[in-house]
């Protein structure tokens, strides 16, 4: 991107903090036109919501030092797992371990000023873990990620979301839906932090298989893309350690400055991702408040899903499914080879 003279820095008062925003006029999105300062002001406008979504969670940042789409050019994305250097002493962090065995100190949001400081560091997207720093190894959130595959889109994801709601209602659980900020739907369920990532992932796989069982022509749990077909993939692996999803109220680094926005179940059948942008969500938030405000008021046990997992193994010969490729081989995991390649070896 062509370099331009830096605009004078501005200082924002965020609670008891003062956060300096350098280059506030740097364009991050061409359409809608949005600058670095606009990004900061957006997060200020949804402050309670973004802090609730990130509070006490290790958080990976998606940074765009030159903007996302500016001058018709797509900017470089940096996946920032470690807390950027130069953080003020009031910015909190937490040490986490990755599947590789390495560890790092990640941002751990405890107040809105930390979010705005991250924006100063060119952050556009926030991707939190589904555990909190009090016990990073035991998740308190089960995540249901509905990911439309080629040939399908948001319309199909909405229909599968309706099935998810049906199952959650039968379990007596509350699900908290949101748009992904792209073509998918995310649904969160608060769980008691009494299980490991491995157990929560196994529970998520059992839930996904129940969804697939009810709408086999519409949903799939096939890990290998060549086996999914034109269906919505229920991505159980988003519940493995170090897998992250854009948080509620996070802007997405895509054309249009879409937002991953909380919605109601009544809105789900007609929702369109393009309805939720950096320009529209602040007014919606001012009118409706945080639709996920009650998410921490109850948590459930995953015992029913673990029983489903045992049933699937016993009655349907359905064992574990493959992990993502960067994970070490896990106990009970099937061969981690694409089916087409496996057949060539026979």
FENGI-V505128 format. One record per residue. N is the residue number from 1. PHI is phi in degrees with one decimal (999 if undefined). NEAR is the number of other C-alpha atoms within 12 Angstrom. D_FIRST is the distance of its C-alpha to the first C-alpha in Angstrom with 1 decimal. Layout:
BEGIN
[[N,PHI,NEAR,D_FIRST] [N,PHI,NEAR,D_FIRST]]
END
This chain:
BEGIN
[[1,999,18,0.0] [2,-68.5,13,3.8] [3,-79.8,14,6.3] [4,-128.0,12,9.2] [5,-61.3,11,12.8] [6,-68.7,15,13.8] [7,-80.1,17,16.3] [8,-59.4,14,19.8] [9,-67.5,17,20.6] [10,-123.8,20,23.2] [11,-115.6,21,26.0] [12,-111.1,24,27.2] [13,-90.2,18,30.8] [14,-126.9,23,31.1] [15,62.0,16,34.8] [16,-91.7,12,36.0] [17,-106.1,20,32.6] [18,-118.9,19,30.1] [19,-115.3,31,26.4] [20,-87.0,27,23.9] [21,-111.6,33,20.5] [22,-84.9,26,18.0] [23,48.2,29,15.0] [24,-63.5,29,16.8] [25,-91.6,27,14.9] [26,-61.8,35,11.4] [27,-78.9,36,11.0] [28,-100.8,45,11.6] [29,-135.1,37,13.1] [30,-73.8,23,13.0] [31,-142.8,21,16.6] [32,-72.3,23,18.4] [33,-60.9,26,16.4] [34,-145.7,31,16.3] [35,-99.7,35,15.0] [36,-59.1,42,15.6] [37,-65.7,37,19.0] [38,-62.5,30,19.8] [39,-60.7,47,19.4] [40,-62.1,43,21.8] [41,-66.5,32,24.1] [42,-60.2,36,24.3] [43,-66.1,40,25.4] [44,-63.6,34,27.9] [45,-69.8,30,29.3] [46,-115.3,40,30.1] [47,-51.9,34,31.0] [48,-59.9,30,34.4] [49,-69.4,36,33.1] [50,-68.4,44,30.1] [51,-67.9,33,32.3] [52,-60.8,29,35.1] [53,-69.2,47,32.9] [54,-106.6,38,31.6] [55,-52.8,35,34.6] [56,65.9,32,35.8] [57,-104.0,41,33.8] [58,-55.5,46,31.7] [59,-138.1,49,28.1] [60,-86.8,39,25.1] [61,-109.9,41,21.7] [62,-104.4,37,18.6] [63,-104.6,33,15.8] [64,-131.8,34,12.1] [65,-57.8,33,10.8] [66,-108.1,30,7.3] [67,90.7,43,9.2] [68,-88.7,41,10.9] [69,-132.3,31,10.0] [70,-137.1,32,7.8] [71,63.4,20,7.6] [72,77.2,17,9.2] [73,-112.9,18,6.9] [74,-83.2,21,8.7] [75,-80.5,27,7.8] [76,-71.5,22,10.1] [77,-102.1,23,13.6] [78,-112.4,23,15.9] [79,-88.0,24,19.6] [80,-102.2,29,21.2] [81,-89.3,34,24.9] [82,-85.5,28,25.9] [83,-57.5,34,25.9] [84,-57.1,30,22.9] [85,-66.2,17,24.3] [86,86.2,13,25.2] [87,-67.3,25,26.7] [88,-59.5,21,29.4] [89,-66.8,12,32.9] [90,-85.7,21,33.4] [91,-77.9,28,30.7] [92,-89.1,29,32.8] [93,-142.8,31,32.3] [94,-147.0,31,34.4] [95,-84.7,26,34.9] [96,-129.2,34,34.7] [97,-108.6,23,35.5] [98,-102.4,24,33.6] [99,-56.0,23,35.3] [100,-70.0,15,34.6] [101,97.9,13,36.8] [102,-76.5,13,34.1] [103,-136.2,17,33.7] [104,-159.3,24,31.2] [105,-92.3,27,31.2] [106,-104.0,37,29.1] [107,-54.5,41,28.4] [108,-132.8,43,31.5] [109,-70.2,38,31.2] [110,-123.7,28,34.4] [111,-157.2,31,33.2] [112,-63.1,39,30.6] [113,-58.6,36,29.2] [114,-65.7,42,28.1] [115,-64.7,50,25.9] [116,-68.0,44,24.3] [117,-61.6,43,23.8] [118,-62.7,42,22.0] [119,-62.1,41,19.7] [120,-55.8,39,19.2] [121,-87.7,36,18.1] [122,76.1,39,15.4] [123,-76.3,43,17.9] [124,-111.3,52,17.8] [125,-109.5,45,20.6] [126,-119.7,44,24.0] [127,-123.6,40,26.1] [128,-84.8,45,29.6] [129,-70.1,45,32.4] [130,-102.2,44,35.6] [131,-133.3,40,37.7] [132,-118.2,31,37.9] [133,-67.6,31,38.2] [134,-62.8,19,42.0] [135,-158.4,24,42.2] [136,-67.6,32,39.0] [137,-91.8,31,41.0] [138,-130.7,30,42.6] [139,-64.2,42,40.6] [140,-117.5,36,41.6] [141,-145.4,46,39.6] [142,-100.0,52,40.1] [143,-114.4,44,37.1] [144,-110.7,48,37.5] [145,-107.3,43,34.3] [146,-100.6,46,34.7] [147,-115.2,44,32.1] [148,-64.6,35,32.5] [149,-92.4,31,32.4] [150,-50.5,17,31.5] [151,97.1,17,33.9] [152,-127.9,25,34.2] [153,-156.9,26,32.3] [154,-62.5,32,32.7] [155,-58.1,28,36.1] [156,-69.9,35,37.5] [157,-62.8,45,36.0] [158,-62.8,39,37.8] [159,-65.0,31,41.1] [160,-65.9,42,40.8] [161,-59.1,47,40.0] [162,-62.8,32,43.3] [163,-68.3,34,45.1] [164,-57.3,42,43.5] [165,-60.5,32,44.9] [166,-59.9,21,48.3] [167,-68.2,26,48.5] [168,-60.6,31,47.4] [169,-62.9,15,50.0] [170,-62.5,13,52.7] [171,-77.7,19,51.8] [172,79.3,17,52.0] [173,-104.3,26,48.4] [174,-98.5,30,45.8] [175,-107.7,40,42.4] [176,-119.6,38,39.3] [177,-85.3,39,37.0] [178,-154.6,45,33.4] [179,-74.9,48,30.8] [180,-81.5,44,28.2] [181,86.5,39,25.3] [182,-140.6,34,25.1] [183,-108.3,33,28.3] [184,-108.9,40,30.6] [185,-130.3,49,33.0] [186,-115.1,45,33.7] [187,-131.2,47,37.2] [188,-109.0,41,38.1] [189,-130.1,42,41.6] [190,-74.3,32,42.6] [191,-123.3,32,44.9] [192,-69.0,25,47.0] [193,-80.4,27,45.4] [194,-110.0,23,48.4] [195,-129.8,27,46.8] [196,-82.8,26,44.5] [197,-58.0,32,41.3] [198,-60.9,32,43.3] [199,-69.4,32,45.8] [200,-67.9,41,43.3] [201,-62.5,37,41.4] [202,-62.5,41,44.8] [203,-64.4,41,45.7] [204,-63.8,42,42.4] [205,-64.7,45,43.2] [206,-63.7,39,46.7] [207,-63.8,44,45.3] [208,-59.9,45,42.9] [209,-66.9,38,45.8] [210,-67.4,31,47.9] [211,-60.6,36,45.2] [212,-61.1,30,45.1] [213,-62.8,22,48.9] [214,-81.0,20,49.1] [215,-133.8,25,46.6] [216,-64.2,23,46.4] [217,-84.0,20,45.1] [218,-121.8,33,42.2] [219,-122.7,39,41.2] [220,-142.8,38,40.9] [221,-113.3,40,40.7] [222,-63.9,31,40.1] [223,-71.1,33,37.6] [224,-82.1,24,36.9] [225,-57.9,22,34.7] [226,-66.2,18,36.9] [227,-104.6,18,39.8] [228,-79.7,27,38.2] [229,69.2,22,38.4] [230,-88.4,23,37.3] [231,-138.8,34,38.0] [232,-96.0,42,36.6] [233,-81.9,45,36.1] [234,-91.2,44,37.6] [235,-83.4,46,35.6] [236,-63.9,43,38.2] [237,-70.1,40,36.1] [238,-67.2,40,33.9] [239,-100.5,41,36.9] [240,-78.9,38,36.8] [241,-59.2,37,35.9] [242,71.6,38,32.2] [243,-91.9,33,31.2] [244,-130.0,35,29.2] [245,-126.3,45,28.4] [246,-54.3,40,26.2] [247,-72.6,42,28.5] [248,-56.2,46,30.0] [249,75.6,50,27.8] [250,-72.6,48,24.6] [251,-68.1,47,21.6] [252,-104.0,41,20.2] [253,-81.4,39,16.6] [254,-135.4,36,17.0] [255,-55.0,28,16.5] [256,98.1,28,19.0] [257,50.6,41,18.9] [258,-71.4,38,22.3] [259,-121.6,43,24.6] [260,-79.1,43,27.1] [261,-110.4,48,30.0] [262,-58.7,44,33.7] [263,-134.7,40,36.1] [264,-93.8,26,39.9] [265,-64.7,30,41.9] [266,-65.8,16,43.1] [267,-77.0,20,39.6] [268,-51.2,32,38.8] [269,-61.0,23,40.4] [270,-119.9,21,38.3] [271,-68.2,31,35.0] [272,-128.5,29,31.7] [273,-58.0,36,28.4] [274,-68.1,28,26.7] [275,-73.2,25,29.2] [276,-119.6,32,27.6] [277,-131.4,37,24.2] [278,-57.9,44,22.9] [279,-89.6,28,24.7] [280,-94.0,26,28.0] [281,-66.7,38,28.8] [282,-57.0,30,29.4] [283,-66.2,18,32.1] [284,-62.0,24,33.6] [285,-64.5,31,33.7] [286,-62.7,18,35.4] [287,-83.7,13,37.9] [288,-101.5,17,38.7] [289,75.6,23,37.7] [290,-84.3,31,36.7] [291,-66.8,30,38.1] [292,-101.5,34,38.1] [293,-59.2,23,40.0] [294,-94.1,19,43.0] [295,-63.3,27,41.4] [296,-92.8,21,42.9] [297,-80.3,13,46.4] [298,-147.6,19,47.7] [299,-139.8,23,47.1] [300,-123.2,27,48.9] [301,-95.4,26,50.2] [302,-92.6,35,48.9] [303,-53.2,22,52.4] [304,-58.9,24,52.7] [305,-72.5,30,49.7] [306,-67.0,23,50.9] [307,-67.5,21,54.2] [308,-60.8,25,52.4] [309,-62.6,31,50.8] [310,-64.4,22,54.3] [311,-61.8,20,55.6] [312,-61.6,24,53.0] [313,-69.4,20,53.8] [314,-76.7,12,57.5] [315,-98.2,12,58.0] [316,-123.7,14,55.0] [317,53.8,12,54.3] [318,-106.4,22,50.7] [319,-90.0,23,49.6] [320,-72.6,32,46.1] [321,-120.0,35,42.9] [322,-62.1,31,40.2] [323,-88.1,33,37.8] [324,-59.2,24,34.1] [325,-65.5,17,33.7] [326,-85.1,17,32.5] [327,-93.2,21,35.9] [328,-65.1,16,39.0] [329,-59.3,19,41.8] [330,-100.3,19,43.5] [331,-60.5,14,47.3] [332,82.7,16,48.4] [333,-74.3,19,45.1] [334,-70.5,18,45.7] [335,-55.5,20,44.4] [336,-95.4,23,40.6] [337,-136.4,22,40.3] [338,-54.7,19,39.1] [339,-53.3,20,42.3] [340,-64.9,14,41.7] [341,-72.2,13,41.3] [342,-61.0,12,44.3] [343,-65.7,9,46.4] [344,-66.7,9,45.5] [345,-78.9,9,46.9] [346,-74.0,7,50.2]]
END
